[in-house]
Amino acid sequence: MGQRSPISVGTISAVAAENAGHPLAPERAAALAEALEPVFQNLEALRRLPMKDAEPATVFRPVEVKPDD
């Protein structure tokens, strides 16, 4: 996985305009970029964890139940 660049105000503005259909004020976009950057840094750290063979804490494994005959 390549090096991720920080979220820019331009990216936030473009995504808001494209997906929500309205532009954001530059100050609002800057505040969102600042708030979202730590979230994406944490996601990047999670992606680096060696979890290829790890199972979730709860795993559904059905068992065959034989009727009492």
Buried (B, 14 or more C-beta within 10 A) or exposed (E): EEEEEEBEBEBBBBBBEEEEEEEBEEEBBBBBBEEBEEEEEEEEEEEEEEEEEEEEEEEEEEEEEEEEE
